[in-house]
Amino acid sequence: MQCTAHDVANKDGYLRWSTPLRYLGDYYKPKGFARKRPHNFEVLESPDQSFRIAVAGGDHNVGLDEDGRMPHTKIDKGPLTGQAVGHNIYQLTFDPKVHPLFRELTAGAVQTYHLLWFFDEAENVIRSELSVPVEFTPTTKDRGLVTRYEPRLILPTILLSSNTEPEDEGDDGIDIDVPRKRG
């Protein structure tokens, strides 16, 4: 996902958001998952339609479970993310195991997960987690940050290869023996 100064300003962010969704869709479609766009909210939905996965960039706390530090989304999210978080909170409130009435209240409810990721440039790694967003903190009238996740499934860190060129051994000439064609 290389972008240059000649690309439009938001291309890099768009690629970082859209490419994981494409890969998830490609990988999980044969397993019954489907890409959905309810009200233009891009998600991957489970075969039984009980949960969805959305992709979001996060802050430096993504993939870390130290000292109770909680990750949050890197940029403001829109009202559809806020609604998804609200549905998640509602489902946490009514545990269907406690009383049969709660089963009716949560029937057909879809839980939304975030595949959160963070690129740590200093370490040259990508940290990620699959977590349920349960707190949406408004930053403007209809936008906000997701500031709490429960539960959090920390995924293995991805070590990126170093893109170093092999060192030049000092031999500037290239010797190739080309026999003369006779005939």
Secondary structure, 3 states (H helix, E strand, C coil): CCCCCCCCCCHHHHHHHHHHHHHHHHHHHHHCCEEECHHHCCEEECCCCCEEEEEEEECCCCCCCCCCCCCCECCCECHHHHHHHHHHHHHHHCCCCCCHHHHHHHCCCCEEEEEEEEEECCCCEEEEEEEEEEEEEECCCCCEEEEEEEEEEECCCEECCCCCCCCCCCCCCCCCCCCCCCC
